[in-house]
């Protein structure tokens, strides 16, 4: 069954927000850009996407060989306790 995306201010969790919004504390909110080092939450973008919100603080994404947690590595890398090159997708 197809379900419409939730819009700004609507409840989310069981329903995904529009791709331009984030589900934060159960409601769809606009994404807020934060600088590296600033406090953040799940509804924030860190450094325009170049960073990631970890332990409620915006930090730079991990480089090859650096320790990581889920989805915290730079583009083209994946997290397996350390950031490593992603396996190419099958075509």
N, C-alpha and C positions, 0 to 999 in steps of 0.2 A: 504494500500500500504506500502510495506517495504522500508525503506530508510536506506542507509548505515550510520554508524557513521562518523562524521567529524574527520579528522586526525590532527596531530600537525600542527599548523599554519593556518588551514582552518577556514572559517567563521562558527560560531555557533549561536545558539539562536533558530532558527527554526529547526535546526538539532542538535541532541545531540552529544557531543564529545565521543570518545572512553572512556570506563570506567577508564582508567589510566590517563586521562586528565581532565582539568576543563575549562569551558567556562568563560573567563575573558575578559571584554571589547570587546566582539564580536568575539574573536578568541580562538581556542583551544590551551591551554598552558599546560606545564608540571606542576604538582602539586609541590609546594615549601613548605618544612617543616619549620615552624617558632616556636620559643620557646615561652612559656607563657610570656606575657608582651610585646612582639614585635608587631609592626604594621603589619597588614595583610589585604588581600583582598579576594574576593570569590575564587581566584585561589590558595589559600594557605591551607595547612594542619597545624593544631596547635598541637604541642607536639605529633606528630605521630598519631593524631586522638583522643588523650585523652583530648584535648582542643577544643575550638570552636572560630571562629572569630566573635566577637560581638563588634559593634561600631568601627570597623577597628582595634581592638586590640585582640590578642590571650589571652583567659581566660580559666580557668579550667571549665569543664562541671559541671553543677549543681548537688548537692546531694539531696536526699530525703528531701522534706520540704523547699528547697531553692527557691527563686523567679527565674523565667525563662522567656525566650522568645522562639519562634519557634525553635525546634530541638537543644536546648542548654543543655539538661539534660544528665546525665551519662547513659551508657548502662543499659537497663532494666527499665528505667524510662521514663515517658512521661510528657510533659509540659501542665498543665492546670492552668496557672498563677503561680503555684509552681510545682516543680518536684515531681511526685508521681509514685508509682509502675504501670507499664504498665499492661493492661488487657491481660491475656493469649490469644493467637490466637486460633481460632477454628480449630479442626482437623477433 
